[in-house]
Amino acid sequence: MQRPFYITTPIYYVNARPHIGHAYTTIAADVIARWHRLAGRETYFLTGTDEHGSKVAEAAAKAGLTEQEFCDRTAATFVQAWENLGIRNNDFIRTTSPRHIKAVRKILDAMRAAKTADGQDVVYSDYYEGLYCTGCEKFLTEKELVDGKCPYHRTEPEKVREKNYFFRLTAFLPTIRARIESGELRILPEERRREVLGLIDQELGDFSLSRERVTWGIPLTFDDAQVAYVWVDALSNYISAIGYADDREMFDKWWTNADVVHLMAKDILKFHCLYWPAMLLAAGEKLPETLFLHGFFTVDGEKMSKSLGNQIDPNDMVAEFGADASRYLVLTQYPFGVDGDIQASRFVTQYNSDLANDLGNLVSRVVKLIQAHCDSKIPASFGKADRLDVLQQIAAQTAEAAYAHITEFRLHAAIAEGLTLCRATNKFFNDTAPWKMAKAGKFESLDTVLYSCCEALRIISVVLWPVMPAKMNELREVFGLDESGLTLDDATTFGKLQSGGEVKLAKPLFPRLEKKKDKPDAGAQSDPNDKGSPNEDGLLDISEFGKVQLRVAQVLTAEKVEKADKLLKLQVDLGSEQRQIVAGIAQHYSPEQMVGRKVIVVANLKPAKIRGIESRGMLLAAKSKDSLYIVTPDGDLPPGSGVS
Ligand code: MSP
């Protein structure tokens, strides 16, 4: 009997709305949990929200709400976002819930009562003086500052002196090192393991376990003038949700006797790999088996940040691509574990090629032939067909290979197994050309080929189910299957599908998506992000780009357009001629700022009418969600100069 499997995500701060970074880890955990369930393992998947600390109190005050109201509101957006993404977590833990508070108080008591091996108190009181960043919820060292400021929040930390209770971390580091080195505590990937061992070598100090200045937190059991340090509070969620406070049976099942995996990005390594194991050792509980710290990603090459406005809202992705395709797209951008880039600009192209084409189209083609030649019933297999051996071989090992990847956290490789089978089935279908068999009256061969395609698709529906559960259920319904036969075991033999059942496909599994077109309005006229008409792989031919004539122009006059907040009407000098251009830049530039400015104009556009005013050209501008900057040549060139 395999031990039960318990997987967690970090609990996310409620002072931000869910974004694609949170979604990434949550989807990954959901996929891993679903795979283990497929393999028949008892699995528990926990996520939740981290709701205490001064940042939350500040955000609540700003929003004019009580802290609890504020937390309730944001926690609900996380719950909703995960539901929209098809996340099937067993529980959602909130650090302001009574069960969590009770558990934190219990672990505080346990740590307070604990002694180190040489008989010292694990928790002791002392004064702490330091530089505190409210953004990070932590004290920073002088070394960490850049120009005297927090490198992440770009704000000066406050100098703080307060009475604190300390946790004797130093006493536990040798044990933690030994557990890591023996493999009892697995830290993955290897690079992260080395990082943790390096941190231990740096002779870290003890950490402060409480805060005097923060009020929005859990009061210490032994000094109610202080609240528990947010990380002590937050890390305890992993056990508070599974009965640590008052359900020992549940706790033993999902912690003491389970295989515990904490999943997160590498940003919170120190807390999880050192503080948390030390807290557990002090409290006399076993350690988690595995900590997997995946990489950090940028979006289209840029670091995600609120100020840049490039944080993708998972709900927007779901609205555009659906839950399943969003899950697929997010996880297939780069290998799981390393740092990477999420290429949001290529989502549509990738959706069309992997999902609409390779998978959706295959299903439609197979179903069409079955409807036309097999009375809409799953045909019988007559055992032999050209090239069938190759397909059977690939298909029969796909599910086990994919699951083996999952147990090593190679999510991208597991998904690739499904896609490889899909491409092999396409190849088999194209190479055997069953439509020709139908014409030639070779019905046994036709049946065998079509049956084999259905069978490969059934296996695909299992292998890709953890990443695209709703769509794979739809695929299973095509063959009259439901979730009951959805097991890893079922996917390891080729030939299980019963013949004779009805085949029906109401609508394409993944309808093709159109790339967004230029909108014929002023916004688009000044929007260089909108792409023209890229070909299948999203790239323009050089000849296509060469058609665009760009010229330097100088703005002669500028005025606001009546009743249109966004528009400025410009007269520009293009060297050989003067032109009128209406540009959607009024919220970013005043008429005064524009006059005399050199700009770059797309000069060979057909004239357009914007709010009834003729516009002959577009200005180039760089923009993000909230900002827009006109592109200006870096040198004094005469109007009319070419741009290449
Ligand atoms: N509340 C703490 C965690 C406490 S757990 C006991 C916290 N919250 S957070 O909201 O900042 O979430 C951090 C986590 O969000 C990362 O560890 C990672 O799982 C996810 N990510 C946020 N941005 C991300 C990327 N750009 N790339 C990858 N993961 C991303 O820290």
Boltz pocket constraint, residues with backbone or C-beta under 6 A from the ligand:
constraints:
  - pocket:
      binder: B
      contacts: [[A, 9], [A, 10], [A, 11], [A, 12], [A, 13], [A, 20], [A, 21], [A, 22], [A, 24], [A, 25], [A, 50], [A, 231], [A, 234], [A, 235], [A, 236], [A, 237], [A, 263], [A, 264], [A, 265], [A, 266], [A, 267], [A, 268], [A, 294], [A, 295], [A, 296], [A, 297], [A, 298], [A, 304]]
      max_distance: 6.0
